[in-house]
Amino acid sequence: MEWQFQAADARLALYARHGFLDALQQACTSESDCKSAEIAFGELVANVVRHAPGPIEITVESDAHGLVTLDVCDSGAGFVLMHSLPPRNSESGRGLFIVAQLCTNLSSTRLVSGNKVSVVLPVIAAVSDLHLADDKHAPGAPEECGMVEERPECRSLADGTQ
């Protein structure tokens, strides 16, 4: 599944979040923690809205073992990913800490034109691939928040092909 929209468009972000949760609930096992996955999705999108306004690309894929990865790409400035709770007087950093507690393998990759934050969600896909290639747009989203061709730099830098 993929969504792409302007991070400042709260309506499309909400559609994407609802579509994300609906798709997970349909495609994942009953033991999956879809609510924690939804919280992680919301925290990562909220970070882009707050720190990197502009285009956002969200991709969800499962592998042959049922592990589901969420990638969120933005066009913002680089940052250092901290896996610990920030100091009490800090005004930011708790969202990524929450994501790190709910999920596994939280990572950040600097791209040519932004960042890619990835996490393995606390769900197991009952189907071998969550990529809904036959759909015109992601579940729950209006046409302007459709499935899109991925930004080449979002994937290619992470795997070293650029």
Secondary structure, 3 states (H helix, E strand, C coil): CEEEEECCCHHHHHHHHHHHHHHHHHHECCCCCHHHHHHHHHHHHHHHHHHCCCEEEEEEEECCCCEEEEEEEECCCCCCCCCCCCCCCCCCCHHHHHHHHHCEEEEEEEECCEEEEEEEEEEEECCCCCCCCCCCCCCCCCHHHCCCCCCHHHHHCCCCCC
